[in-house]
Amino acid sequence: MFETSAKSTPPEKPWVATVRALLKVALVAALIYLGVVYYARWSRPPLERVQAPAKKVPTDYYVYPPKSYVTDADSARRNLVGKPLWVKEGYRWIHEPGDTALGPLERVTPTAIVERGDEVLIQFEKDGEPARLAIASAGRFYVDEIFLVKDPRELYSHWPEEAWEQIESHRVEEGMTEHQVAFSLGAGSVTRTSLGQSLRIVEYTLCESAGLPPARVTFRDGVAEQVESLAP
């Protein structure tokens, strides 16, 4: 009968014990580190949220002028004839006869609608004489680009009387809104604008045709921050 002897376990190498000890130390250190981190986060006072100051937006931006709803000559006759209109961008729109431009907020009351080729024109009186202005070309009507169909004093009723006096005297000062400046000097040309259009630089030169000095106005958030004369 044969006897089998149990296999003996080979002796552990010295470096194995060292590695095992190091792993235990690393595990304990990691647990201590995690404990310190969580304790630090738990004991840290909550961060206070600092709210950015709100921008003051001019009330003008909340004014929505009503539309004319003119899409053809027939609707122009129904919606425009006999009703007052006010020019939005002065010194931009040239009327017949001659080459005179309508001024800012100039009141016009159409007396008739005239079709001429691919154009549609309104007929009105200017200084006691008949005049005409095109409101459509090639089927595209731009009445709402030229006119306000509601009295601007009603639309911008939040403006003080002082602002209306400045507009009527074509006087531009710092603190006026962009709409007020446009109603004073007519159409302008944007020469520079920042990202988001918080800052805009607009030059008003068409007003020279009416004998008014041209100006460059810097607007910040819709309010005139600087007014410079462009007169030679």
ChimeraX commands (.cxc) that place a marker at each C-alpha (Angstrom):
marker #1 position 0.00,0.00,0.00 radius 0.5
marker #1 position 1.37,3.36,-1.11 radius 0.5
marker #1 position 1.26,6.45,1.11 radius 0.5
marker #1 position 0.97,9.98,-0.39 radius 0.5
marker #1 position 2.37,12.93,1.43 radius 0.5
marker #1 position 0.63,16.40,1.41 radius 0.5
marker #1 position 2.29,19.04,-0.77 radius 0.5
marker #1 position 4.05,21.62,1.31 radius 0.5
marker #1 position 3.22,25.35,0.78 radius 0.5
marker #1 position 6.15,27.22,-0.71 radius 0.5
marker #1 position 7.53,29.87,1.55 radius 0.5
marker #1 position 6.22,33.43,0.99 radius 0.5
marker #1 position 8.66,35.71,-0.66 radius 0.5
marker #1 position 9.69,38.69,1.46 radius 0.5
marker #1 position 8.53,41.35,-1.01 radius 0.5
marker #1 position 4.94,40.02,-0.99 radius 0.5
marker #1 position 4.50,40.89,2.65 radius 0.5
marker #1 position 5.93,44.34,1.99 radius 0.5
marker #1 position 3.50,44.99,-0.88 radius 0.5
marker #1 position 0.57,43.77,1.21 radius 0.5
marker #1 position 1.52,46.12,4.02 radius 0.5
marker #1 position 1.89,49.03,1.62 radius 0.5
marker #1 position -1.56,48.36,0.11 radius 0.5
marker #1 position -3.10,48.37,3.58 radius 0.5
marker #1 position -1.41,51.67,4.40 radius 0.5
marker #1 position -2.59,53.17,1.06 radius 0.5
marker #1 position -6.16,52.01,1.69 radius 0.5
marker #1 position -6.17,53.55,5.17 radius 0.5
marker #1 position -4.70,56.79,3.79 radius 0.5
marker #1 position -7.37,56.91,1.03 radius 0.5
marker #1 position -10.15,56.43,3.58 radius 0.5
marker #1 position -8.72,59.16,5.78 radius 0.5
marker #1 position -8.43,61.51,2.75 radius 0.5
marker #1 position -12.03,60.85,1.70 radius 0.5
marker #1 position -13.18,61.46,5.25 radius 0.5
marker #1 position -11.34,64.77,5.43 radius 0.5
marker #1 position -12.73,65.88,2.04 radius 0.5
marker #1 position -16.33,65.04,2.90 radius 0.5
marker #1 position -16.00,66.67,6.31 radius 0.5
marker #1 position -14.55,69.83,4.76 radius 0.5
marker #1 position -17.42,70.02,2.26 radius 0.5
marker #1 position -20.03,69.34,4.91 radius 0.5
marker #1 position -18.65,71.93,7.34 radius 0.5
marker #1 position -18.08,74.63,4.68 radius 0.5
marker #1 position -20.69,77.42,4.83 radius 0.5
marker #1 position -22.96,77.60,1.77 radius 0.5
marker #1 position -21.91,79.97,-1.00 radius 0.5
marker #1 position -23.90,83.14,-1.33 radius 0.5
marker #1 position -25.22,83.81,-4.80 radius 0.5
marker #1 position -24.37,87.25,-6.08 radius 0.5
marker #1 position -27.06,88.40,-8.47 radius 0.5
marker #1 position -25.89,90.59,-11.33 radius 0.5
marker #1 position -27.51,94.01,-11.36 radius 0.5
marker #1 position -30.54,94.10,-13.66 radius 0.5
marker #1 position -30.28,96.29,-16.73 radius 0.5
marker #1 position -32.75,99.11,-16.93 radius 0.5
marker #1 position -34.50,98.74,-20.28 radius 0.5
marker #1 position -36.25,101.82,-21.70 radius 0.5
marker #1 position -40.02,101.55,-21.69 radius 0.5
marker #1 position -39.88,102.32,-25.42 radius 0.5
marker #1 position -38.96,98.68,-26.06 radius 0.5
marker #1 position -42.36,97.61,-24.75 radius 0.5
marker #1 position -44.25,99.80,-27.23 radius 0.5
marker #1 position -45.66,97.83,-30.16 radius 0.5
marker #1 position -47.08,100.13,-32.85 radius 0.5
marker #1 position -50.20,98.68,-34.50 radius 0.5
marker #1 position -49.90,97.40,-38.07 radius 0.5
marker #1 position -51.60,98.85,-41.10 radius 0.5
marker #1 position -52.53,95.45,-42.59 radius 0.5
marker #1 position -52.11,96.83,-46.09 radius 0.5
marker #1 position -51.33,94.07,-48.58 radius 0.5
marker #1 position -52.73,95.43,-51.85 radius 0.5
marker #1 position -54.21,98.55,-53.42 radius 0.5
marker #1 position -57.73,97.73,-52.24 radius 0.5
marker #1 position -56.72,97.30,-48.60 radius 0.5
marker #1 position -54.68,100.51,-48.90 radius 0.5
marker #1 position -57.83,102.37,-49.95 radius 0.5
marker #1 position -59.82,100.88,-47.08 radius 0.5
marker #1 position -57.20,101.35,-44.35 radius 0.5
marker #1 position -55.32,104.50,-45.34 radius 0.5
marker #1 position -57.49,107.01,-47.24 radius 0.5
marker #1 position -58.74,109.77,-44.96 radius 0.5
marker #1 position -56.77,108.52,-41.96 radius 0.5
marker #1 position -53.70,110.29,-40.53 radius 0.5
marker #1 position -50.25,108.72,-40.75 radius 0.5
marker #1 position -47.04,109.81,-39.03 radius 0.5
marker #1 position -43.59,109.43,-40.62 radius 0.5
marker #1 position -41.31,107.12,-38.61 radius 0.5
marker #1 position -37.92,107.83,-40.18 radius 0.5
marker #1 position -37.69,111.42,-41.25 radius 0.5
marker #1 position -35.63,112.70,-44.20 radius 0.5
marker #1 position -35.52,109.22,-45.72 radius 0.5
marker #1 position -38.64,109.11,-47.88 radius 0.5
marker #1 position -38.74,111.35,-50.95 radius 0.5
marker #1 position -42.13,112.42,-52.27 radius 0.5
marker #1 position -43.25,113.72,-55.65 radius 0.5
marker #1 position -43.00,116.27,-57.14 radius 0.5
marker #1 position -39.43,117.33,-56.54 radius 0.5
marker #1 position -36.92,115.71,-54.22 radius 0.5
marker #1 position -38.17,116.86,-50.83 radius 0.5
marker #1 position -38.12,114.35,-47.98 radius 0.5
marker #1 position -40.80,114.00,-45.34 radius 0.5
marker #1 position -39.67,115.03,-41.85 radius 0.5
marker #1 position -39.77,112.91,-38.69 radius 0.5
marker #1 position -43.29,112.48,-37.29 radius 0.5
marker #1 position -44.67,114.60,-40.13 radius 0.5
marker #1 position -48.40,114.00,-40.38 radius 0.5
marker #1 position -49.76,112.85,-43.73 radius 0.5
marker #1 position -53.42,112.13,-44.59 radius 0.5
marker #1 position -53.85,110.15,-47.84 radius 0.5
marker #1 position -56.62,111.44,-50.09 radius 0.5
marker #1 position -56.34,108.72,-52.76 radius 0.5
marker #1 position -54.45,105.58,-53.76 radius 0.5
marker #1 position -52.79,105.64,-57.16 radius 0.5
marker #1 position -51.55,102.61,-59.09 radius 0.5
marker #1 position -48.71,103.22,-61.52 radius 0.5
marker #1 position -47.10,100.23,-63.17 radius 0.5
marker #1 position -45.81,97.96,-60.40 radius 0.5
marker #1 position -45.99,100.81,-57.87 radius 0.5
marker #1 position -48.74,101.86,-55.49 radius 0.5
marker #1 position -48.66,105.44,-54.24 radius 0.5
marker #1 position -50.58,107.50,-51.73 radius 0.5
marker #1 position -51.72,110.96,-52.76 radius 0.5
marker #1 position -51.84,113.72,-50.14 radius 0.5
marker #1 position -51.46,117.46,-49.75 radius 0.5
marker #1 position -48.11,119.03,-48.95 radius 0.5
marker #1 position -47.99,122.78,-48.36 radius 0.5
marker #1 position -51.32,123.12,-50.13 radius 0.5
marker #1 position -50.14,121.24,-53.22 radius 0.5
marker #1 position -50.84,117.63,-54.28 radius 0.5
marker #1 position -47.99,115.20,-53.58 radius 0.5
marker #1 position -47.40,111.47,-53.97 radius 0.5
marker #1 position -45.31,108.87,-52.18 radius 0.5
marker #1 position -44.74,105.26,-53.19 radius 0.5
marker #1 position -45.82,102.73,-50.55 radius 0.5
marker #1 position -45.32,99.57,-52.63 radius 0.5
marker #1 position -43.16,98.27,-55.44 radius 0.5
marker #1 position -43.26,94.95,-57.29 radius 0.5
marker #1 position -46.00,93.69,-54.99 radius 0.5
marker #1 position -44.17,94.49,-51.75 radius 0.5
marker #1 position -45.86,96.96,-49.41 radius 0.5
marker #1 position -43.81,98.85,-46.86 radius 0.5
marker #1 position -46.39,101.11,-45.24 radius 0.5
marker #1 position -45.36,100.01,-41.74 radius 0.5
marker #1 position -41.72,100.81,-42.49 radius 0.5
marker #1 position -42.62,104.39,-43.43 radius 0.5
marker #1 position -45.50,105.33,-41.15 radius 0.5
marker #1 position -47.02,104.97,-37.73 radius 0.5
marker #1 position -50.77,104.48,-38.01 radius 0.5
marker #1 position -51.38,105.66,-34.44 radius 0.5
marker #1 position -50.63,109.05,-32.94 radius 0.5
marker #1 position -47.07,108.84,-31.52 radius 0.5
marker #1 position -48.12,110.90,-28.51 radius 0.5
marker #1 position -50.50,108.10,-27.60 radius 0.5
marker #1 position -47.97,105.36,-28.35 radius 0.5
marker #1 position -45.28,107.02,-26.26 radius 0.5
marker #1 position -47.52,108.54,-23.64 radius 0.5
marker #1 position -44.92,107.69,-20.97 radius 0.5
marker #1 position -42.61,110.41,-22.28 radius 0.5
marker #1 position -42.70,113.67,-20.34 radius 0.5
marker #1 position -43.65,116.91,-22.08 radius 0.5
marker #1 position -40.01,117.99,-21.92 radius 0.5
marker #1 position -39.09,115.10,-24.24 radius 0.5
marker #1 position -41.70,116.17,-26.77 radius 0.5
marker #1 position -40.40,119.74,-26.66 radius 0.5
marker #1 position -36.89,118.43,-27.41 radius 0.5
marker #1 position -38.23,116.38,-30.32 radius 0.5
marker #1 position -40.20,119.27,-31.80 radius 0.5
marker #1 position -37.19,121.58,-31.57 radius 0.5
marker #1 position -34.87,118.86,-33.01 radius 0.5
marker #1 position -32.66,119.12,-29.93 radius 0.5
marker #1 position -30.67,116.03,-28.95 radius 0.5
marker #1 position -29.15,115.55,-25.50 radius 0.5
marker #1 position -27.65,112.78,-23.42 radius 0.5
marker #1 position -30.27,110.69,-21.67 radius 0.5
marker #1 position -32.69,110.65,-24.60 radius 0.5
marker #1 position -33.81,107.27,-25.88 radius 0.5
marker #1 position -32.98,106.06,-29.37 radius 0.5
marker #1 position -36.59,106.55,-30.47 radius 0.5
marker #1 position -36.58,110.13,-29.19 radius 0.5
marker #1 position -33.37,110.91,-31.05 radius 0.5
marker #1 position -34.73,109.37,-34.27 radius 0.5
marker #1 position -37.90,111.43,-33.96 radius 0.5
marker #1 position -35.71,114.52,-33.50 radius 0.5
marker #1 position -33.09,114.01,-36.25 radius 0.5
marker #1 position -34.72,111.50,-38.57 radius 0.5
marker #1 position -33.22,108.32,-39.96 radius 0.5
marker #1 position -29.74,107.38,-38.82 radius 0.5
marker #1 position -27.01,104.99,-39.97 radius 0.5
marker #1 position -25.48,102.53,-37.51 radius 0.5
marker #1 position -21.69,102.70,-37.75 radius 0.5
marker #1 position -20.77,100.43,-34.87 radius 0.5
marker #1 position -22.51,97.96,-32.61 radius 0.5
marker #1 position -21.28,95.68,-29.84 radius 0.5
marker #1 position -22.10,92.03,-29.33 radius 0.5
marker #1 position -25.68,91.89,-28.14 radius 0.5
marker #1 position -26.15,95.49,-29.34 radius 0.5
marker #1 position -25.89,96.94,-25.84 radius 0.5
marker #1 position -23.73,99.68,-27.35 radius 0.5
marker #1 position -24.60,101.31,-30.68 radius 0.5
marker #1 position -23.09,104.28,-32.47 radius 0.5
marker #1 position -25.46,105.97,-34.92 radius 0.5
marker #1 position -24.74,108.86,-37.26 radius 0.5
marker #1 position -27.55,111.19,-38.28 radius 0.5
marker #1 position -26.64,113.00,-41.49 radius 0.5
marker #1 position -29.84,113.00,-43.57 radius 0.5
marker #1 position -31.16,115.81,-41.39 radius 0.5
marker #1 position -28.73,118.16,-43.16 radius 0.5
marker #1 position -31.26,118.32,-46.00 radius 0.5
marker #1 position -33.56,120.17,-43.58 radius 0.5
marker #1 position -30.81,122.49,-42.37 radius 0.5
marker #1 position -30.17,120.59,-39.13 radius 0.5
marker #1 position -26.61,119.93,-37.93 radius 0.5
marker #1 position -25.59,116.25,-38.28 radius 0.5
marker #1 position -24.65,114.34,-35.16 radius 0.5
marker #1 position -23.09,111.12,-33.94 radius 0.5
marker #1 position -24.82,109.55,-30.95 radius 0.5
marker #1 position -23.52,106.71,-28.79 radius 0.5
marker #1 position -26.30,104.66,-27.24 radius 0.5
marker #1 position -25.90,102.26,-24.34 radius 0.5
marker #1 position -28.86,100.00,-23.68 radius 0.5
marker #1 position -31.04,102.26,-25.83 radius 0.5
marker #1 position -30.16,105.54,-24.08 radius 0.5
marker #1 position -27.92,108.30,-25.47 radius 0.5
marker #1 position -24.62,108.26,-23.59 radius 0.5
marker #1 position -22.70,110.71,-25.77 radius 0.5
marker #1 position -23.71,113.25,-28.42 radius 0.5
marker #1 position -21.11,114.58,-30.85 radius 0.5
marker #1 position -21.60,117.17,-33.56 radius 0.5
marker #1 position -20.57,116.21,-37.09 radius 0.5
marker #1 position -20.92,119.73,-38.40 radius 0.5
marker #1 position -17.76,120.95,-40.17 radius 0.5
marker link #1:1,2 radius 0.2
marker link #1:2,3 radius 0.2
marker link #1:3,4 radius 0.2
marker link #1:4,5 radius 0.2
marker link #1:5,6 radius 0.2
marker link #1:6,7 radius 0.2
marker link #1:7,8 radius 0.2
marker link #1:8,9 radius 0.2
marker link #1:9,10 radius 0.2
marker link #1:10,11 radius 0.2
marker link #1:11,12 radius 0.2
marker link #1:12,13 radius 0.2
marker link #1:13,14 radius 0.2
marker link #1:14,15 radius 0.2
marker link #1:15,16 radius 0.2
marker link #1:16,17 radius 0.2
marker link #1:17,18 radius 0.2
marker link #1:18,19 radius 0.2
marker link #1:19,20 radius 0.2
marker link #1:20,21 radius 0.2
marker link #1:21,22 radius 0.2
marker link #1:22,23 radius 0.2
marker link #1:23,24 radius 0.2
marker link #1:24,25 radius 0.2
marker link #1:25,26 radius 0.2
marker link #1:26,27 radius 0.2
marker link #1:27,28 radius 0.2
marker link #1:28,29 radius 0.2
marker link #1:29,30 radius 0.2
marker link #1:30,31 radius 0.2
marker link #1:31,32 radius 0.2
marker link #1:32,33 radius 0.2
marker link #1:33,34 radius 0.2
marker link #1:34,35 radius 0.2
marker link #1:35,36 radius 0.2
marker link #1:36,37 radius 0.2
marker link #1:37,38 radius 0.2
marker link #1:38,39 radius 0.2
marker link #1:39,40 radius 0.2
marker link #1:40,41 radius 0.2
marker link #1:41,42 radius 0.2
marker link #1:42,43 radius 0.2
marker link #1:43,44 radius 0.2
marker link #1:44,45 radius 0.2
marker link #1:45,46 radius 0.2
marker link #1:46,47 radius 0.2
marker link #1:47,48 radius 0.2
marker link #1:48,49 radius 0.2
marker link #1:49,50 radius 0.2
marker link #1:50,51 radius 0.2
marker link #1:51,52 radius 0.2
marker link #1:52,53 radius 0.2
marker link #1:53,54 radius 0.2
marker link #1:54,55 radius 0.2
marker link #1:55,56 radius 0.2
marker link #1:56,57 radius 0.2
marker link #1:57,58 radius 0.2
marker link #1:58,59 radius 0.2
marker link #1:59,60 radius 0.2
marker link #1:60,61 radius 0.2
marker link #1:61,62 radius 0.2
marker link #1:62,63 radius 0.2
marker link #1:63,64 radius 0.2
marker link #1:64,65 radius 0.2
marker link #1:65,66 radius 0.2
marker link #1:66,67 radius 0.2
marker link #1:67,68 radius 0.2
marker link #1:68,69 radius 0.2
marker link #1:69,70 radius 0.2
marker link #1:70,71 radius 0.2
marker link #1:71,72 radius 0.2
marker link #1:72,73 radius 0.2
marker link #1:73,74 radius 0.2
marker link #1:74,75 radius 0.2
marker link #1:75,76 radius 0.2
marker link #1:76,77 radius 0.2
marker link #1:77,78 radius 0.2
marker link #1:78,79 radius 0.2
marker link #1:79,80 radius 0.2
marker link #1:80,81 radius 0.2
marker link #1:81,82 radius 0.2
marker link #1:82,83 radius 0.2
marker link #1:83,84 radius 0.2
marker link #1:84,85 radius 0.2
marker link #1:85,86 radius 0.2
marker link #1:86,87 radius 0.2
marker link #1:87,88 radius 0.2
marker link #1:88,89 radius 0.2
marker link #1:89,90 radius 0.2
marker link #1:90,91 radius 0.2
marker link #1:91,92 radius 0.2
marker link #1:92,93 radius 0.2
marker link #1:93,94 radius 0.2
marker link #1:94,95 radius 0.2
marker link #1:95,96 radius 0.2
marker link #1:96,97 radius 0.2
marker link #1:97,98 radius 0.2
marker link #1:98,99 radius 0.2
marker link #1:99,100 radius 0.2
marker link #1:100,101 radius 0.2
marker link #1:101,102 radius 0.2
marker link #1:102,103 radius 0.2
marker link #1:103,104 radius 0.2
marker link #1:104,105 radius 0.2
marker link #1:105,106 radius 0.2
marker link #1:106,107 radius 0.2
marker link #1:107,108 radius 0.2
marker link #1:108,109 radius 0.2
marker link #1:109,110 radius 0.2
marker link #1:110,111 radius 0.2
marker link #1:111,112 radius 0.2
marker link #1:112,113 radius 0.2
marker link #1:113,114 radius 0.2
marker link #1:114,115 radius 0.2
marker link #1:115,116 radius 0.2
marker link #1:116,117 radius 0.2
marker link #1:117,118 radius 0.2
marker link #1:118,119 radius 0.2
marker link #1:119,120 radius 0.2
marker link #1:120,121 radius 0.2
marker link #1:121,122 radius 0.2
marker link #1:122,123 radius 0.2
marker link #1:123,124 radius 0.2
marker link #1:124,125 radius 0.2
marker link #1:125,126 radius 0.2
marker link #1:126,127 radius 0.2
marker link #1:127,128 radius 0.2
marker link #1:128,129 radius 0.2
marker link #1:129,130 radius 0.2
marker link #1:130,131 radius 0.2
marker link #1:131,132 radius 0.2
marker link #1:132,133 radius 0.2
marker link #1:133,134 radius 0.2
marker link #1:134,135 radius 0.2
marker link #1:135,136 radius 0.2
marker link #1:136,137 radius 0.2
marker link #1:137,138 radius 0.2
marker link #1:138,139 radius 0.2
marker link #1:139,140 radius 0.2
marker link #1:140,141 radius 0.2
marker link #1:141,142 radius 0.2
marker link #1:142,143 radius 0.2
marker link #1:143,144 radius 0.2
marker link #1:144,145 radius 0.2
marker link #1:145,146 radius 0.2
marker link #1:146,147 radius 0.2
marker link #1:147,148 radius 0.2
marker link #1:148,149 radius 0.2
marker link #1:149,150 radius 0.2
marker link #1:150,151 radius 0.2
marker link #1:151,152 radius 0.2
marker link #1:152,153 radius 0.2
marker link #1:153,154 radius 0.2
marker link #1:154,155 radius 0.2
marker link #1:155,156 radius 0.2
marker link #1:156,157 radius 0.2
marker link #1:157,158 radius 0.2
marker link #1:158,159 radius 0.2
marker link #1:159,160 radius 0.2
marker link #1:160,161 radius 0.2
marker link #1:161,162 radius 0.2
marker link #1:162,163 radius 0.2
marker link #1:163,164 radius 0.2
marker link #1:164,165 radius 0.2
marker link #1:165,166 radius 0.2
marker link #1:166,167 radius 0.2
marker link #1:167,168 radius 0.2
marker link #1:168,169 radius 0.2
marker link #1:169,170 radius 0.2
marker link #1:170,171 radius 0.2
marker link #1:171,172 radius 0.2
marker link #1:172,173 radius 0.2
marker link #1:173,174 radius 0.2
marker link #1:174,175 radius 0.2
marker link #1:175,176 radius 0.2
marker link #1:176,177 radius 0.2
marker link #1:177,178 radius 0.2
marker link #1:178,179 radius 0.2
marker link #1:179,180 radius 0.2
marker link #1:180,181 radius 0.2
marker link #1:181,182 radius 0.2
marker link #1:182,183 radius 0.2
marker link #1:183,184 radius 0.2
marker link #1:184,185 radius 0.2
marker link #1:185,186 radius 0.2
marker link #1:186,187 radius 0.2
marker link #1:187,188 radius 0.2
marker link #1:188,189 radius 0.2
marker link #1:189,190 radius 0.2
marker link #1:190,191 radius 0.2
marker link #1:191,192 radius 0.2
marker link #1:192,193 radius 0.2
marker link #1:193,194 radius 0.2
marker link #1:194,195 radius 0.2
marker link #1:195,196 radius 0.2
marker link #1:196,197 radius 0.2
marker link #1:197,198 radius 0.2
marker link #1:198,199 radius 0.2
marker link #1:199,200 radius 0.2
marker link #1:200,201 radius 0.2
marker link #1:201,202 radius 0.2
marker link #1:202,203 radius 0.2
marker link #1:203,204 radius 0.2
marker link #1:204,205 radius 0.2
marker link #1:205,206 radius 0.2
marker link #1:206,207 radius 0.2
marker link #1:207,208 radius 0.2
marker link #1:208,209 radius 0.2
marker link #1:209,210 radius 0.2
marker link #1:210,211 radius 0.2
marker link #1:211,212 radius 0.2
marker link #1:212,213 radius 0.2
marker link #1:213,214 radius 0.2
marker link #1:214,215 radius 0.2
marker link #1:215,216 radius 0.2
marker link #1:216,217 radius 0.2
marker link #1:217,218 radius 0.2
marker link #1:218,219 radius 0.2
marker link #1:219,220 radius 0.2
marker link #1:220,221 radius 0.2
marker link #1:221,222 radius 0.2
marker link #1:222,223 radius 0.2
marker link #1:223,224 radius 0.2
marker link #1:224,225 radius 0.2
marker link #1:225,226 radius 0.2
marker link #1:226,227 radius 0.2
marker link #1:227,228 radius 0.2
marker link #1:228,229 radius 0.2
marker link #1:229,230 radius 0.2
marker link #1:230,231 radius 0.2
marker link #1:231,232 radius 0.2
view
